[in-house]
């Protein structure tokens, strides 16, 4: 080999969500953090959890709450249109 491959070094990964720390190996060469790891990930735990970055979830909900018509309004409109078509 020509020595073109990076060194594979042991690193410590820490999770911001649950505080879990584990050791692995990486070419990055220094310790780093992750937002979600396997012990706290909703897919593995079965619990829903929002990881909100700078209020994005609230912004999304506010945006779509203003645009979405309510279910009661849709139900009120449908019978009036159907009644007009039948006449």
C-alpha positions in Angstrom: 0.0 0.0 0.0 1.1 3.5 -0.6 -0.1 4.9 2.8 -3.0 6.9 1.4 -5.5 5.7 4.0 -6.2 7.8 7.1 -5.3 6.5 10.6 -8.1 4.7 12.4 -8.0 6.0 16.0 -10.1 5.3 19.1 -12.6 8.1 20.0 -15.3 8.8 22.6 -18.8 9.6 21.3 -21.2 11.3 23.7 -24.9 11.8 23.1 -26.5 15.2 23.7 -30.0 13.7 24.1 -29.4 11.2 26.9 -25.8 11.7 28.0 -24.6 8.2 27.0 -20.9 7.9 26.2 -19.3 5.0 24.3 -16.0 4.3 22.8 -15.5 3.4 19.1 -12.9 4.0 16.4 -12.9 6.7 13.8 -10.8 8.4 11.2 -11.9 11.7 12.6 -9.3 11.2 15.4 -11.0 13.3 18.1 -14.0 12.9 20.5 -17.3 14.2 19.2 -21.0 14.5 20.1 -24.2 13.3 18.4 -27.8 14.6 18.9 -29.4 11.2 19.0 -27.9 7.8 19.7 -29.3 4.2 19.6 -30.3 4.1 23.3 -32.4 7.2 23.0 -33.6 7.0 19.3 -37.4 6.8 19.0 -37.1 3.9 16.5 -35.3 1.7 19.0 -37.1 2.9 22.2 -40.6 3.1 20.8 -41.1 6.5 22.4 -41.8 9.7 20.4 -39.5 12.6 21.3 -39.0 15.9 19.5 -35.5 17.2 19.2 -36.3 20.9 18.6 -33.6 23.0 17.0 -34.3 26.7 17.4 -38.1 26.4 17.6 -38.6 24.6 14.3 -41.4 22.4 15.5 -43.4 25.3 16.8 -42.8 27.3 13.6 -44.0 24.3 11.5 -47.1 23.8 13.6 -48.0 27.5 13.6 -47.5 27.7 9.8 -49.7 24.8 9.0 -52.3 25.5 11.7 -53.0 28.9 9.9 -53.3 27.3 6.5 -55.3 24.1 7.2 -59.1 24.5 7.2 -60.9 23.0 10.2 -62.7 19.7 9.7 -66.0 21.2 10.8 -65.8 23.8 8.1 -65.3 21.1 5.4 -68.2 19.1 6.6 -70.5 22.2 6.5 -69.4 23.0 2.9 -69.9 19.5 1.5 -73.7 19.1 2.1 -74.4 22.6 0.7 -72.6 21.8 -2.5 -74.2 18.3 -2.8 -77.6 19.8 -2.2 -77.1 22.4 -5.0 -75.9 19.7 -7.5 -79.0 17.5 -6.8 -81.4 20.3 -7.7 
